[in-house]
Amino acid sequence: MSAHGPAQPLTAVKATGLSGEAHVPGDKSISHRSLILGALSVGESRIRGLLEGDDVLATANAMRAFGADVSRSEAGEWTVHGVGTGGFAEPEDVIDCGNAGTGVRLIMGAMATTPITATFTGDASLRSRPMARITDPLALFGATSYGRSKGRLPMTIVGAASPVPVRYTLPVPSAQVKSAVLLAGLNAPGETVVIEPEATRDHTERMLRGFGATLNVEDTPEGRVITLTGEPELKPQSIDVPRDPSSAAFPVCAALIVEGSDVLVPNIGLNPTRAGLFETLRDMGADLAYENLREVGGEPVADLRARFSPEMKGIEVPPERAASMIDEYPILSVVASFAEGQTVMRGVKELRVKESDRIDAMATGLRANGVAVDEGEDWWTVTGLGPSGVPGGATVAARLDHRIAMSFLCLGLAARNGVTVDDASPIATSFPVFQSLMEGLGASFRHAGA
């Protein structure tokens, strides 16, 4: 049984070539932040291209619960009438964030320096994920939290009545933790400083500046030092959300491993803190080209063209690249299965605490489909079998994780035998049109009993 309703098994079978344009949804990271910063602004923000997956819709509902007026005019087009920094009202009910780890952590930060109380929960996957990494720094502002053992949801946050600014060094490279601290710092007097020894995706910094906050970023020997001046009046914005590079990863990678493929994925965000996968694929010898490079709303954007790449080689992925592609390691491991030689991935312990233990989930599923995998706490290695070399034929557990489900469905499109995921329903959290989009390119899927 899925946390999203009855389990929906789905089988992907070998494709004969993917072609066409893949119009993937809007960027999930930017969609979450657009809604939250719009709610913390004074006036009306307009958002075009918002990802309308379950995760982002949960954030929209949360902003309504905190008093913002959030409405949808047509597909992807939304308006947010904000309540201003420090203007959140106390919710009347529990905030259910579904599967959205980014959503719940950023929202906790946004409300932690306002004197209100809110209780958060989510689906089975989200309730198993660690929240102490968020609540520990929020406590420095003066917020208190009450949750289950090991800092798990459901959790109640009591916002600080008299917040103080903090100086915080990230113990792990996490854009979610960084963003939660910066959002909390908006309603604290003085300067809140976040130090990240290893750079993570910087959408929050870019968007805070765009909404009118005073924010400075300096590279120092101790890392990136981000200084935010508290208590700004954020100004509403018109936002064009670029298409999500994490979603683009699936049609791109499927095209690389399915013989005869030529797929164009237009208008993809190429923020350098998010583009590690595409650099890695090119290092492996993938036929992946950037076309029509441009800038939209302060974010670099391009059209990506991916063609079948039968001569890819396994590589050692630079560990310092991990933060820029942490969500893409599952689909990278699928590509690595069709390359020649070993692909080594290090510095990836964060994968153990995502929607699932993604290292274990992918290792287990790949082995079941005939691929050799070795793993440790902070690394894993996939030994590729070359183009068309993966036997496939297994049923794998998605573990309520959208990226695991989509990765194995892509595997099935290039394996010799079909690959089944036990439950494809979690895909709706981030990429609700995944199946129809892939079928439009030439993919073939079968539902149980079909």
RAMOBEL-V936247 format. One record per run of one state. SS is the DSSP state (H for helix, E for strand, L for the rest). FROM is the first residue (numbers start at 0). TO is the last residue. If there is no record, write none. Layout:
ss=<SS	SS>
from=<FROM	FROM>
to=<TO	TO>
This chain:
ss=<L	E	L	E	L	E	L	E	L	E	L	H	L	E	L	H	L	E	L	E	L	E	L	H	L	E	L	H	L	H	L	E	H	E	L	E	L	H	L	E	L	H	L	E	L	E	L	E	L	E	L	E	L	H	L	E	L	H	L	E	L	E	L	E	L	E	L	H	L	H	L	E	L	H	L	H	L	E	L	E	L	E	L	E	L	H	L	E	L	E	L	H	L	H	L	E	L>
from=<0	1	2	4	5	9	13	18	21	25	26	27	39	40	48	53	65	68	74	76	83	94	96	100	111	116	121	123	127	131	141	143	148	151	158	166	169	174	185	190	196	202	210	214	220	222	229	233	235	237	240	242	243	244	257	261	269	275	283	286	296	298	307	312	313	315	317	318	324	325	337	339	346	348	353	357	368	371	376	378	385	391	392	394	396	401	414	416	417	418	421	424	429	433	441	443	447>
to=<0	1	3	4	8	12	17	20	24	25	26	38	39	47	52	64	67	73	75	82	93	95	99	110	115	120	122	126	130	140	142	147	150	157	165	168	173	184	189	195	201	209	213	219	221	228	232	234	236	239	241	242	243	256	260	268	274	282	285	295	297	306	311	312	314	316	317	323	324	336	338	345	347	352	356	367	370	375	377	384	390	391	393	395	400	413	415	416	417	420	423	428	432	440	442	446	449>
